[in-house]
Every structure is written in C-alpha cells, then in structure tokens.
Amino acid sequence: MPATLEVKCANADCELDMFELHYTYDMPDDTTVADFSCPYCGEGQFLEEIAL
C-alpha cells in the first residue's frame, strides 16, 4: 500500500484540525509532512504528523 500521513494544523487561526494525505507509489520515499501546506490556511510551518 502507498504511504498515508495523518496531519494536523496547529495554527491557532486555522479552523482545520486534521486531514489525511494519501499518495501513490510514485511519491519519493523521503517525502515528509514538511513537503506540504495546509489546504485550509495555506501555511506549512504549522503542520504536524499525527503518530498513530
């Protein structure tokens, strides 16, 4: 299965609490949450991976 990341946005001004990133096998193995930005507020520095 391709990797899945559960991510939360810790920006106090953002209304989005969490979301999941599902991507294909073509995504580089070294892809991390730092490569993305929040789809709601657009910020990247507030994203944190949720450890299950």
C-alpha positions in Angstrom: 0.0 0.0 0.0 1.2 3.5 -0.6 2.0 5.6 2.4 -0.6 7.6 4.2 0.0 10.5 6.5 -2.4 11.8 9.1 -1.6 15.5 9.7 -2.9 18.3 12.0 -2.6 22.0 11.6 -1.5 23.7 14.8 -2.1 27.2 13.6 -4.4 28.9 16.2 -6.0 30.9 13.4 -6.9 27.8 11.3 -10.2 26.0 11.6 -8.9 22.7 10.1 -8.0 20.3 12.9 -6.7 17.3 10.9 -6.6 15.7 7.4 -5.1 12.6 5.7 -2.6 12.6 2.8 -2.9 9.6 0.5 -0.4 9.4 -2.3 0.8 7.0 -5.0 3.8 4.8 -5.2 5.5 7.4 -7.4 6.0 9.8 -4.4 9.7 9.8 -3.3 10.4 7.8 -0.2 11.8 10.8 1.6 8.5 12.7 1.4 7.5 14.1 4.8 4.8 16.5 6.2 7.3 19.4 5.6 6.7 19.0 1.9 3.0 20.0 2.2 1.0 23.0 3.3 -2.4 23.2 5.0 -5.3 23.1 2.4 -7.3 25.5 4.6 -5.0 28.2 5.8 -2.1 27.6 3.3 0.6 27.6 5.9 3.2 24.8 6.1 5.1 25.6 9.2 2.2 24.6 11.5 1.7 21.1 10.1 2.5 18.2 12.4 2.3 14.5 11.6 -0.1 12.6 13.9 1.7 9.5 15.2 -0.6 6.5 15.4 
